[in-house]
Amino acid sequence: MGKRSKKAQEAFDLALPVAQQMGYDLVDCEYKKEGQGIYLRLFIDKKGGVGIDDCEAFSSAVDPVIDSGMHSDADFFEVSSPGLTRPLETIADYVRYEGEKLDITLYVARDGVKDFTGVLAGHGEDNVVIKAADGTEYDLALSDIAKAVRHIDF
């Protein structure tokens, strides 16, 4: 999640209670010009992922809230999933993907190893535990993680 513009933060704040009520995690919001139009995009997620039906349901529920609560000149309004390869950035992201396989890169190598792949076995407020295929568990501080993404097998 990068720094949001003022309008994106306003939309995020309005949409957050709707997302929570519907059981979604509101993970980000964009308000930006693309080509000739201005886009307002909300990104939702949930354990197990979101599909088109989730995006449609949330869009229908949040659209009137955005329309009545914000003075927006957006030409287009979209609701989307954050995508499979979106980096995990908050503890809520790690909670959502507990039990799934992740690829983690550290800022500085630990015992000569900088890249870890394993199942997210647990978390604390400022750390995660990764269980590698050989059964070794690694306790990694969030502040040491440069990048974490879901592992995708093809």
Phi and psi in radians as a Rosetta constraint file:
Dihedral C 1 N 2 CA 2 C 2 CIRCULARHARMONIC -1.446 0.35
Dihedral N 2 CA 2 C 2 N 3 CIRCULARHARMONIC 3.129 0.35
Dihedral C 2 N 3 CA 3 C 3 CIRCULARHARMONIC -1.194 0.35
Dihedral N 3 CA 3 C 3 N 4 CIRCULARHARMONIC 2.271 0.35
Dihedral C 3 N 4 CA 4 C 4 CIRCULARHARMONIC -1.523 0.35
Dihedral N 4 CA 4 C 4 N 5 CIRCULARHARMONIC 2.596 0.35
Dihedral C 4 N 5 CA 5 C 5 CIRCULARHARMONIC -1.195 0.35
Dihedral N 5 CA 5 C 5 N 6 CIRCULARHARMONIC 2.914 0.35
Dihedral C 5 N 6 CA 6 C 6 CIRCULARHARMONIC -1.027 0.35
Dihedral N 6 CA 6 C 6 N 7 CIRCULARHARMONIC -0.767 0.35
Dihedral C 6 N 7 CA 7 C 7 CIRCULARHARMONIC -1.185 0.35
Dihedral N 7 CA 7 C 7 N 8 CIRCULARHARMONIC -0.681 0.35
Dihedral C 7 N 8 CA 8 C 8 CIRCULARHARMONIC -1.131 0.35
Dihedral N 8 CA 8 C 8 N 9 CIRCULARHARMONIC -0.703 0.35
Dihedral C 8 N 9 CA 9 C 9 CIRCULARHARMONIC -1.157 0.35
Dihedral N 9 CA 9 C 9 N 10 CIRCULARHARMONIC -0.670 0.35
Dihedral C 9 N 10 CA 10 C 10 CIRCULARHARMONIC -1.065 0.35
Dihedral N 10 CA 10 C 10 N 11 CIRCULARHARMONIC -0.794 0.35
Dihedral C 10 N 11 CA 11 C 11 CIRCULARHARMONIC -1.147 0.35
Dihedral N 11 CA 11 C 11 N 12 CIRCULARHARMONIC -0.716 0.35
Dihedral C 11 N 12 CA 12 C 12 CIRCULARHARMONIC -1.024 0.35
Dihedral N 12 CA 12 C 12 N 13 CIRCULARHARMONIC -0.829 0.35
Dihedral C 12 N 13 CA 13 C 13 CIRCULARHARMONIC -1.097 0.35
Dihedral N 13 CA 13 C 13 N 14 CIRCULARHARMONIC -0.644 0.35
Dihedral C 13 N 14 CA 14 C 14 CIRCULARHARMONIC -1.239 0.35
Dihedral N 14 CA 14 C 14 N 15 CIRCULARHARMONIC -0.663 0.35
Dihedral C 14 N 15 CA 15 C 15 CIRCULARHARMONIC -1.426 0.35
Dihedral N 15 CA 15 C 15 N 16 CIRCULARHARMONIC -0.422 0.35
Dihedral C 15 N 16 CA 16 C 16 CIRCULARHARMONIC -0.974 0.35
Dihedral N 16 CA 16 C 16 N 17 CIRCULARHARMONIC -0.858 0.35
Dihedral C 16 N 17 CA 17 C 17 CIRCULARHARMONIC -1.079 0.35
Dihedral N 17 CA 17 C 17 N 18 CIRCULARHARMONIC -0.603 0.35
Dihedral C 17 N 18 CA 18 C 18 CIRCULARHARMONIC -1.146 0.35
Dihedral N 18 CA 18 C 18 N 19 CIRCULARHARMONIC -0.784 0.35
Dihedral C 18 N 19 CA 19 C 19 CIRCULARHARMONIC -1.057 0.35
Dihedral N 19 CA 19 C 19 N 20 CIRCULARHARMONIC -0.822 0.35
Dihedral C 19 N 20 CA 20 C 20 CIRCULARHARMONIC -1.076 0.35
Dihedral N 20 CA 20 C 20 N 21 CIRCULARHARMONIC -0.738 0.35
Dihedral C 20 N 21 CA 21 C 21 CIRCULARHARMONIC -1.093 0.35
Dihedral N 21 CA 21 C 21 N 22 CIRCULARHARMONIC -0.576 0.35
Dihedral C 21 N 22 CA 22 C 22 CIRCULARHARMONIC -1.567 0.35
Dihedral N 22 CA 22 C 22 N 23 CIRCULARHARMONIC -0.035 0.35
Dihedral C 22 N 23 CA 23 C 23 CIRCULARHARMONIC 1.509 0.35
Dihedral N 23 CA 23 C 23 N 24 CIRCULARHARMONIC 0.318 0.35
Dihedral C 23 N 24 CA 24 C 24 CIRCULARHARMONIC -1.841 0.35
Dihedral N 24 CA 24 C 24 N 25 CIRCULARHARMONIC 2.716 0.35
Dihedral C 24 N 25 CA 25 C 25 CIRCULARHARMONIC -1.708 0.35
Dihedral N 25 CA 25 C 25 N 26 CIRCULARHARMONIC 2.136 0.35
Dihedral C 25 N 26 CA 26 C 26 CIRCULARHARMONIC -1.488 0.35
Dihedral N 26 CA 26 C 26 N 27 CIRCULARHARMONIC 1.918 0.35
Dihedral C 26 N 27 CA 27 C 27 CIRCULARHARMONIC -1.715 0.35
Dihedral N 27 CA 27 C 27 N 28 CIRCULARHARMONIC -0.378 0.35
Dihedral C 27 N 28 CA 28 C 28 CIRCULARHARMONIC -2.965 0.35
Dihedral N 28 CA 28 C 28 N 29 CIRCULARHARMONIC 2.957 0.35
Dihedral C 28 N 29 CA 29 C 29 CIRCULARHARMONIC -2.602 0.35
Dihedral N 29 CA 29 C 29 N 30 CIRCULARHARMONIC 2.410 0.35
Dihedral C 29 N 30 CA 30 C 30 CIRCULARHARMONIC -2.140 0.35
Dihedral N 30 CA 30 C 30 N 31 CIRCULARHARMONIC 2.505 0.35
Dihedral C 30 N 31 CA 31 C 31 CIRCULARHARMONIC -2.383 0.35
Dihedral N 31 CA 31 C 31 N 32 CIRCULARHARMONIC 1.808 0.35
Dihedral C 31 N 32 CA 32 C 32 CIRCULARHARMONIC -2.682 0.35
Dihedral N 32 CA 32 C 32 N 33 CIRCULARHARMONIC 2.744 0.35
Dihedral C 32 N 33 CA 33 C 33 CIRCULARHARMONIC -1.500 0.35
Dihedral N 33 CA 33 C 33 N 34 CIRCULARHARMONIC 2.292 0.35
Dihedral C 33 N 34 CA 34 C 34 CIRCULARHARMONIC -2.379 0.35
Dihedral N 34 CA 34 C 34 N 35 CIRCULARHARMONIC 2.092 0.35
Dihedral C 34 N 35 CA 35 C 35 CIRCULARHARMONIC 1.078 0.35
Dihedral N 35 CA 35 C 35 N 36 CIRCULARHARMONIC -2.227 0.35
Dihedral C 35 N 36 CA 36 C 36 CIRCULARHARMONIC -1.614 0.35
Dihedral N 36 CA 36 C 36 N 37 CIRCULARHARMONIC -0.044 0.35
Dihedral C 36 N 37 CA 37 C 37 CIRCULARHARMONIC -2.080 0.35
Dihedral N 37 CA 37 C 37 N 38 CIRCULARHARMONIC 2.839 0.35
Dihedral C 37 N 38 CA 38 C 38 CIRCULARHARMONIC -1.901 0.35
Dihedral N 38 CA 38 C 38 N 39 CIRCULARHARMONIC 2.264 0.35
Dihedral C 38 N 39 CA 39 C 39 CIRCULARHARMONIC -1.950 0.35
Dihedral N 39 CA 39 C 39 N 40 CIRCULARHARMONIC 2.380 0.35
Dihedral C 39 N 40 CA 40 C 40 CIRCULARHARMONIC -1.976 0.35
Dihedral N 40 CA 40 C 40 N 41 CIRCULARHARMONIC 2.034 0.35
Dihedral C 40 N 41 CA 41 C 41 CIRCULARHARMONIC -2.142 0.35
Dihedral N 41 CA 41 C 41 N 42 CIRCULARHARMONIC 2.300 0.35
Dihedral C 41 N 42 CA 42 C 42 CIRCULARHARMONIC -1.941 0.35
Dihedral N 42 CA 42 C 42 N 43 CIRCULARHARMONIC 2.398 0.35
Dihedral C 42 N 43 CA 43 C 43 CIRCULARHARMONIC -2.014 0.35
Dihedral N 43 CA 43 C 43 N 44 CIRCULARHARMONIC 2.120 0.35
Dihedral C 43 N 44 CA 44 C 44 CIRCULARHARMONIC -2.035 0.35
Dihedral N 44 CA 44 C 44 N 45 CIRCULARHARMONIC 2.742 0.35
Dihedral C 44 N 45 CA 45 C 45 CIRCULARHARMONIC -2.634 0.35
Dihedral N 45 CA 45 C 45 N 46 CIRCULARHARMONIC 2.938 0.35
Dihedral C 45 N 46 CA 46 C 46 CIRCULARHARMONIC -2.824 0.35
Dihedral N 46 CA 46 C 46 N 47 CIRCULARHARMONIC 2.843 0.35
Dihedral C 46 N 47 CA 47 C 47 CIRCULARHARMONIC -1.006 0.35
Dihedral N 47 CA 47 C 47 N 48 CIRCULARHARMONIC 2.247 0.35
Dihedral C 47 N 48 CA 48 C 48 CIRCULARHARMONIC 1.618 0.35
Dihedral N 48 CA 48 C 48 N 49 CIRCULARHARMONIC -0.157 0.35
Dihedral C 48 N 49 CA 49 C 49 CIRCULARHARMONIC 1.587 0.35
Dihedral N 49 CA 49 C 49 N 50 CIRCULARHARMONIC 2.908 0.35
Dihedral C 49 N 50 CA 50 C 50 CIRCULARHARMONIC -2.015 0.35
Dihedral N 50 CA 50 C 50 N 51 CIRCULARHARMONIC 2.655 0.35
Dihedral C 50 N 51 CA 51 C 51 CIRCULARHARMONIC -2.095 0.35
Dihedral N 51 CA 51 C 51 N 52 CIRCULARHARMONIC -3.075 0.35
Dihedral C 51 N 52 CA 52 C 52 CIRCULARHARMONIC -1.070 0.35
Dihedral N 52 CA 52 C 52 N 53 CIRCULARHARMONIC -0.649 0.35
Dihedral C 52 N 53 CA 53 C 53 CIRCULARHARMONIC -1.112 0.35
Dihedral N 53 CA 53 C 53 N 54 CIRCULARHARMONIC -0.678 0.35
Dihedral C 53 N 54 CA 54 C 54 CIRCULARHARMONIC -1.111 0.35
Dihedral N 54 CA 54 C 54 N 55 CIRCULARHARMONIC -0.783 0.35
Dihedral C 54 N 55 CA 55 C 55 CIRCULARHARMONIC -1.094 0.35
Dihedral N 55 CA 55 C 55 N 56 CIRCULARHARMONIC -0.726 0.35
Dihedral C 55 N 56 CA 56 C 56 CIRCULARHARMONIC -1.132 0.35
Dihedral N 56 CA 56 C 56 N 57 CIRCULARHARMONIC -0.772 0.35
Dihedral C 56 N 57 CA 57 C 57 CIRCULARHARMONIC -1.116 0.35
Dihedral N 57 CA 57 C 57 N 58 CIRCULARHARMONIC -0.787 0.35
Dihedral C 57 N 58 CA 58 C 58 CIRCULARHARMONIC -1.167 0.35
Dihedral N 58 CA 58 C 58 N 59 CIRCULARHARMONIC -0.700 0.35
Dihedral C 58 N 59 CA 59 C 59 CIRCULARHARMONIC -1.034 0.35
Dihedral N 59 CA 59 C 59 N 60 CIRCULARHARMONIC -0.798 0.35
Dihedral C 59 N 60 CA 60 C 60 CIRCULARHARMONIC -1.097 0.35
Dihedral N 60 CA 60 C 60 N 61 CIRCULARHARMONIC -0.673 0.35
Dihedral C 60 N 61 CA 61 C 61 CIRCULARHARMONIC -1.321 0.35
Dihedral N 61 CA 61 C 61 N 62 CIRCULARHARMONIC -0.643 0.35
Dihedral C 61 N 62 CA 62 C 62 CIRCULARHARMONIC -1.590 0.35
Dihedral N 62 CA 62 C 62 N 63 CIRCULARHARMONIC -0.384 0.35
Dihedral C 62 N 63 CA 63 C 63 CIRCULARHARMONIC -0.963 0.35
Dihedral N 63 CA 63 C 63 N 64 CIRCULARHARMONIC -0.854 0.35
Dihedral C 63 N 64 CA 64 C 64 CIRCULARHARMONIC -1.144 0.35
Dihedral N 64 CA 64 C 64 N 65 CIRCULARHARMONIC -0.530 0.35
Dihedral C 64 N 65 CA 65 C 65 CIRCULARHARMONIC -1.172 0.35
Dihedral N 65 CA 65 C 65 N 66 CIRCULARHARMONIC -0.769 0.35
Dihedral C 65 N 66 CA 66 C 66 CIRCULARHARMONIC -1.135 0.35
Dihedral N 66 CA 66 C 66 N 67 CIRCULARHARMONIC -0.805 0.35
Dihedral C 66 N 67 CA 67 C 67 CIRCULARHARMONIC -1.052 0.35
Dihedral N 67 CA 67 C 67 N 68 CIRCULARHARMONIC -0.727 0.35
Dihedral C 67 N 68 CA 68 C 68 CIRCULARHARMONIC -1.473 0.35
Dihedral N 68 CA 68 C 68 N 69 CIRCULARHARMONIC -0.436 0.35
Dihedral C 68 N 69 CA 69 C 69 CIRCULARHARMONIC -1.746 0.35
Dihedral N 69 CA 69 C 69 N 70 CIRCULARHARMONIC -0.124 0.35
Dihedral C 69 N 70 CA 70 C 70 CIRCULARHARMONIC -2.469 0.35
Dihedral N 70 CA 70 C 70 N 71 CIRCULARHARMONIC 2.461 0.35
Dihedral C 70 N 71 CA 71 C 71 CIRCULARHARMONIC -1.641 0.35
Dihedral N 71 CA 71 C 71 N 72 CIRCULARHARMONIC 1.670 0.35
Dihedral C 71 N 72 CA 72 C 72 CIRCULARHARMONIC -2.008 0.35
Dihedral N 72 CA 72 C 72 N 73 CIRCULARHARMONIC 2.485 0.35
Dihedral C 72 N 73 CA 73 C 73 CIRCULARHARMONIC -1.899 0.35
Dihedral N 73 CA 73 C 73 N 74 CIRCULARHARMONIC 0.449 0.35
Dihedral C 73 N 74 CA 74 C 74 CIRCULARHARMONIC -1.153 0.35
Dihedral N 74 CA 74 C 74 N 75 CIRCULARHARMONIC 2.420 0.35
Dihedral C 74 N 75 CA 75 C 75 CIRCULARHARMONIC -1.496 0.35
Dihedral N 75 CA 75 C 75 N 76 CIRCULARHARMONIC -0.494 0.35
Dihedral C 75 N 76 CA 76 C 76 CIRCULARHARMONIC -2.347 0.35
Dihedral N 76 CA 76 C 76 N 77 CIRCULARHARMONIC 2.442 0.35
Dihedral C 76 N 77 CA 77 C 77 CIRCULARHARMONIC -2.132 0.35
Dihedral N 77 CA 77 C 77 N 78 CIRCULARHARMONIC 2.210 0.35
Dihedral C 77 N 78 CA 78 C 78 CIRCULARHARMONIC -2.330 0.35
Dihedral N 78 CA 78 C 78 N 79 CIRCULARHARMONIC 2.591 0.35
Dihedral C 78 N 79 CA 79 C 79 CIRCULARHARMONIC -2.135 0.35
Dihedral N 79 CA 79 C 79 N 80 CIRCULARHARMONIC 2.322 0.35
Dihedral C 79 N 80 CA 80 C 80 CIRCULARHARMONIC -2.504 0.35
Dihedral N 80 CA 80 C 80 N 81 CIRCULARHARMONIC 2.848 0.35
Dihedral C 80 N 81 CA 81 C 81 CIRCULARHARMONIC -1.408 0.35
Dihedral N 81 CA 81 C 81 N 82 CIRCULARHARMONIC 2.715 0.35
Dihedral C 81 N 82 CA 82 C 82 CIRCULARHARMONIC -1.294 0.35
Dihedral N 82 CA 82 C 82 N 83 CIRCULARHARMONIC -0.168 0.35
Dihedral C 82 N 83 CA 83 C 83 CIRCULARHARMONIC 1.659 0.35
Dihedral N 83 CA 83 C 83 N 84 CIRCULARHARMONIC 2.712 0.35
Dihedral C 83 N 84 CA 84 C 84 CIRCULARHARMONIC -1.154 0.35
Dihedral N 84 CA 84 C 84 N 85 CIRCULARHARMONIC -0.545 0.35
Dihedral C 84 N 85 CA 85 C 85 CIRCULARHARMONIC -1.775 0.35
Dihedral N 85 CA 85 C 85 N 86 CIRCULARHARMONIC 0.246 0.35
Dihedral C 85 N 86 CA 86 C 86 CIRCULARHARMONIC -1.118 0.35
Dihedral N 86 CA 86 C 86 N 87 CIRCULARHARMONIC 2.298 0.35
Dihedral C 86 N 87 CA 87 C 87 CIRCULARHARMONIC -1.122 0.35
Dihedral N 87 CA 87 C 87 N 88 CIRCULARHARMONIC 2.513 0.35
Dihedral C 87 N 88 CA 88 C 88 CIRCULARHARMONIC -1.409 0.35
Dihedral N 88 CA 88 C 88 N 89 CIRCULARHARMONIC 2.220 0.35
Dihedral C 88 N 89 CA 89 C 89 CIRCULARHARMONIC -2.183 0.35
Dihedral N 89 CA 89 C 89 N 90 CIRCULARHARMONIC -0.422 0.35
Dihedral C 89 N 90 CA 90 C 90 CIRCULARHARMONIC -2.117 0.35
Dihedral N 90 CA 90 C 90 N 91 CIRCULARHARMONIC 2.862 0.35
Dihedral C 90 N 91 CA 91 C 91 CIRCULARHARMONIC -1.081 0.35
Dihedral N 91 CA 91 C 91 N 92 CIRCULARHARMONIC -0.542 0.35
Dihedral C 91 N 92 CA 92 C 92 CIRCULARHARMONIC -1.095 0.35
Dihedral N 92 CA 92 C 92 N 93 CIRCULARHARMONIC -0.623 0.35
Dihedral C 92 N 93 CA 93 C 93 CIRCULARHARMONIC -1.076 0.35
Dihedral N 93 CA 93 C 93 N 94 CIRCULARHARMONIC -0.784 0.35
Dihedral C 93 N 94 CA 94 C 94 CIRCULARHARMONIC -1.158 0.35
Dihedral N 94 CA 94 C 94 N 95 CIRCULARHARMONIC -0.685 0.35
Dihedral C 94 N 95 CA 95 C 95 CIRCULARHARMONIC -1.044 0.35
Dihedral N 95 CA 95 C 95 N 96 CIRCULARHARMONIC -0.782 0.35
Dihedral C 95 N 96 CA 96 C 96 CIRCULARHARMONIC -1.056 0.35
Dihedral N 96 CA 96 C 96 N 97 CIRCULARHARMONIC -0.603 0.35
Dihedral C 96 N 97 CA 97 C 97 CIRCULARHARMONIC -1.845 0.35
Dihedral N 97 CA 97 C 97 N 98 CIRCULARHARMONIC 0.285 0.35
Dihedral C 97 N 98 CA 98 C 98 CIRCULARHARMONIC -1.030 0.35
Dihedral N 98 CA 98 C 98 N 99 CIRCULARHARMONIC 2.371 0.35
Dihedral C 98 N 99 CA 99 C 99 CIRCULARHARMONIC 1.598 0.35
Dihedral N 99 CA 99 C 99 N 100 CIRCULARHARMONIC -0.117 0.35
Dihedral C 99 N 100 CA 100 C 100 CIRCULARHARMONIC -1.791 0.35
Dihedral N 100 CA 100 C 100 N 101 CIRCULARHARMONIC 2.811 0.35
Dihedral C 100 N 101 CA 101 C 101 CIRCULARHARMONIC -1.459 0.35
Dihedral N 101 CA 101 C 101 N 102 CIRCULARHARMONIC 2.347 0.35
Dihedral C 101 N 102 CA 102 C 102 CIRCULARHARMONIC -2.196 0.35
Dihedral N 102 CA 102 C 102 N 103 CIRCULARHARMONIC 2.720 0.35
Dihedral C 102 N 103 CA 103 C 103 CIRCULARHARMONIC -1.941 0.35
Dihedral N 103 CA 103 C 103 N 104 CIRCULARHARMONIC 2.140 0.35
Dihedral C 103 N 104 CA 104 C 104 CIRCULARHARMONIC -2.170 0.35
Dihedral N 104 CA 104 C 104 N 105 CIRCULARHARMONIC 2.331 0.35
Dihedral C 104 N 105 CA 105 C 105 CIRCULARHARMONIC -2.039 0.35
Dihedral N 105 CA 105 C 105 N 106 CIRCULARHARMONIC 2.292 0.35
Dihedral C 105 N 106 CA 106 C 106 CIRCULARHARMONIC -1.613 0.35
Dihedral N 106 CA 106 C 106 N 107 CIRCULARHARMONIC 2.725 0.35
Dihedral C 106 N 107 CA 107 C 107 CIRCULARHARMONIC -1.127 0.35
Dihedral N 107 CA 107 C 107 N 108 CIRCULARHARMONIC -0.735 0.35
Dihedral C 107 N 108 CA 108 C 108 CIRCULARHARMONIC -2.240 0.35
Dihedral N 108 CA 108 C 108 N 109 CIRCULARHARMONIC 2.368 0.35
Dihedral C 108 N 109 CA 109 C 109 CIRCULARHARMONIC -1.040 0.35
Dihedral N 109 CA 109 C 109 N 110 CIRCULARHARMONIC 2.505 0.35
Dihedral C 109 N 110 CA 110 C 110 CIRCULARHARMONIC -1.956 0.35
Dihedral N 110 CA 110 C 110 N 111 CIRCULARHARMONIC 2.075 0.35
Dihedral C 110 N 111 CA 111 C 111 CIRCULARHARMONIC 0.897 0.35
Dihedral N 111 CA 111 C 111 N 112 CIRCULARHARMONIC 0.706 0.35
Dihedral C 111 N 112 CA 112 C 112 CIRCULARHARMONIC 1.417 0.35
Dihedral N 112 CA 112 C 112 N 113 CIRCULARHARMONIC 0.024 0.35
Dihedral C 112 N 113 CA 113 C 113 CIRCULARHARMONIC -2.017 0.35
Dihedral N 113 CA 113 C 113 N 114 CIRCULARHARMONIC 2.228 0.35
Dihedral C 113 N 114 CA 114 C 114 CIRCULARHARMONIC -1.936 0.35
Dihedral N 114 CA 114 C 114 N 115 CIRCULARHARMONIC -0.449 0.35
Dihedral C 114 N 115 CA 115 C 115 CIRCULARHARMONIC -1.967 0.35
Dihedral N 115 CA 115 C 115 N 116 CIRCULARHARMONIC 2.278 0.35
Dihedral C 115 N 116 CA 116 C 116 CIRCULARHARMONIC -2.205 0.35
Dihedral N 116 CA 116 C 116 N 117 CIRCULARHARMONIC 2.451 0.35
Dihedral C 116 N 117 CA 117 C 117 CIRCULARHARMONIC -2.254 0.35
Dihedral N 117 CA 117 C 117 N 118 CIRCULARHARMONIC 2.259 0.35
Dihedral C 117 N 118 CA 118 C 118 CIRCULARHARMONIC -3.131 0.35
Dihedral N 118 CA 118 C 118 N 119 CIRCULARHARMONIC 3.080 0.35
Dihedral C 118 N 119 CA 119 C 119 CIRCULARHARMONIC -1.447 0.35
Dihedral N 119 CA 119 C 119 N 120 CIRCULARHARMONIC 2.343 0.35
Dihedral C 119 N 120 CA 120 C 120 CIRCULARHARMONIC -1.244 0.35
Dihedral N 120 CA 120 C 120 N 121 CIRCULARHARMONIC 1.830 0.35
Dihedral C 120 N 121 CA 121 C 121 CIRCULARHARMONIC -1.626 0.35
Dihedral N 121 CA 121 C 121 N 122 CIRCULARHARMONIC -0.291 0.35
Dihedral C 121 N 122 CA 122 C 122 CIRCULARHARMONIC 3.116 0.35
Dihedral N 122 CA 122 C 122 N 123 CIRCULARHARMONIC 3.064 0.35
Dihedral C 122 N 123 CA 123 C 123 CIRCULARHARMONIC -2.749 0.35
Dihedral N 123 CA 123 C 123 N 124 CIRCULARHARMONIC 2.761 0.35
Dihedral C 123 N 124 CA 124 C 124 CIRCULARHARMONIC -2.147 0.35
Dihedral N 124 CA 124 C 124 N 125 CIRCULARHARMONIC -2.842 0.35
Dihedral C 124 N 125 CA 125 C 125 CIRCULARHARMONIC -1.244 0.35
Dihedral N 125 CA 125 C 125 N 126 CIRCULARHARMONIC -0.505 0.35
Dihedral C 125 N 126 CA 126 C 126 CIRCULARHARMONIC -2.373 0.35
Dihedral N 126 CA 126 C 126 N 127 CIRCULARHARMONIC 0.385 0.35
Dihedral C 126 N 127 CA 127 C 127 CIRCULARHARMONIC -2.649 0.35
Dihedral N 127 CA 127 C 127 N 128 CIRCULARHARMONIC 2.856 0.35
Dihedral C 127 N 128 CA 128 C 128 CIRCULARHARMONIC -2.321 0.35
Dihedral N 128 CA 128 C 128 N 129 CIRCULARHARMONIC 2.707 0.35
Dihedral C 128 N 129 CA 129 C 129 CIRCULARHARMONIC -2.037 0.35
Dihedral N 129 CA 129 C 129 N 130 CIRCULARHARMONIC 2.162 0.35
Dihedral C 129 N 130 CA 130 C 130 CIRCULARHARMONIC -1.934 0.35
Dihedral N 130 CA 130 C 130 N 131 CIRCULARHARMONIC 2.296 0.35
Dihedral C 130 N 131 CA 131 C 131 CIRCULARHARMONIC -1.864 0.35
Dihedral N 131 CA 131 C 131 N 132 CIRCULARHARMONIC 1.983 0.35
Dihedral C 131 N 132 CA 132 C 132 CIRCULARHARMONIC -1.288 0.35
Dihedral N 132 CA 132 C 132 N 133 CIRCULARHARMONIC 2.920 0.35
Dihedral C 132 N 133 CA 133 C 133 CIRCULARHARMONIC -1.033 0.35
Dihedral N 133 CA 133 C 133 N 134 CIRCULARHARMONIC -0.529 0.35
Dihedral C 133 N 134 CA 134 C 134 CIRCULARHARMONIC -1.450 0.35
Dihedral N 134 CA 134 C 134 N 135 CIRCULARHARMONIC 0.064 0.35
Dihedral C 134 N 135 CA 135 C 135 CIRCULARHARMONIC 1.621 0.35
Dihedral N 135 CA 135 C 135 N 136 CIRCULARHARMONIC -0.138 0.35
Dihedral C 135 N 136 CA 136 C 136 CIRCULARHARMONIC -1.218 0.35
Dihedral N 136 CA 136 C 136 N 137 CIRCULARHARMONIC 2.347 0.35
Dihedral C 136 N 137 CA 137 C 137 CIRCULARHARMONIC -1.825 0.35
Dihedral N 137 CA 137 C 137 N 138 CIRCULARHARMONIC 2.391 0.35
Dihedral C 137 N 138 CA 138 C 138 CIRCULARHARMONIC -2.085 0.35
Dihedral N 138 CA 138 C 138 N 139 CIRCULARHARMONIC 2.165 0.35
Dihedral C 138 N 139 CA 139 C 139 CIRCULARHARMONIC -1.653 0.35
Dihedral N 139 CA 139 C 139 N 140 CIRCULARHARMONIC 1.960 0.35
Dihedral C 139 N 140 CA 140 C 140 CIRCULARHARMONIC -2.029 0.35
Dihedral N 140 CA 140 C 140 N 141 CIRCULARHARMONIC 2.231 0.35
Dihedral C 140 N 141 CA 141 C 141 CIRCULARHARMONIC -1.267 0.35
Dihedral N 141 CA 141 C 141 N 142 CIRCULARHARMONIC 2.395 0.35
Dihedral C 141 N 142 CA 142 C 142 CIRCULARHARMONIC -0.997 0.35
Dihedral N 142 CA 142 C 142 N 143 CIRCULARHARMONIC -0.614 0.35
Dihedral C 142 N 143 CA 143 C 143 CIRCULARHARMONIC -1.173 0.35
Dihedral N 143 CA 143 C 143 N 144 CIRCULARHARMONIC -0.312 0.35
Dihedral C 143 N 144 CA 144 C 144 CIRCULARHARMONIC -1.574 0.35
Dihedral N 144 CA 144 C 144 N 145 CIRCULARHARMONIC -0.194 0.35
Dihedral C 144 N 145 CA 145 C 145 CIRCULARHARMONIC -1.525 0.35
Dihedral N 145 CA 145 C 145 N 146 CIRCULARHARMONIC 2.070 0.35
Dihedral C 145 N 146 CA 146 C 146 CIRCULARHARMONIC -1.405 0.35
Dihedral N 146 CA 146 C 146 N 147 CIRCULARHARMONIC -0.687 0.35
Dihedral C 146 N 147 CA 147 C 147 CIRCULARHARMONIC -2.723 0.35
Dihedral N 147 CA 147 C 147 N 148 CIRCULARHARMONIC 2.404 0.35
Dihedral C 147 N 148 CA 148 C 148 CIRCULARHARMONIC -2.392 0.35
Dihedral N 148 CA 148 C 148 N 149 CIRCULARHARMONIC 2.248 0.35
Dihedral C 148 N 149 CA 149 C 149 CIRCULARHARMONIC -2.407 0.35
Dihedral N 149 CA 149 C 149 N 150 CIRCULARHARMONIC 2.787 0.35
Dihedral C 149 N 150 CA 150 C 150 CIRCULARHARMONIC -1.183 0.35
Dihedral N 150 CA 150 C 150 N 151 CIRCULARHARMONIC 2.440 0.35
Dihedral C 150 N 151 CA 151 C 151 CIRCULARHARMONIC -1.429 0.35
Dihedral N 151 CA 151 C 151 N 152 CIRCULARHARMONIC 2.289 0.35
Dihedral C 151 N 152 CA 152 C 152 CIRCULARHARMONIC -2.047 0.35
Dihedral N 152 CA 152 C 152 N 153 CIRCULARHARMONIC 2.076 0.35
Dihedral C 152 N 153 CA 153 C 153 CIRCULARHARMONIC -1.660 0.35
Dihedral N 153 CA 153 C 153 N 154 CIRCULARHARMONIC 2.331 0.35
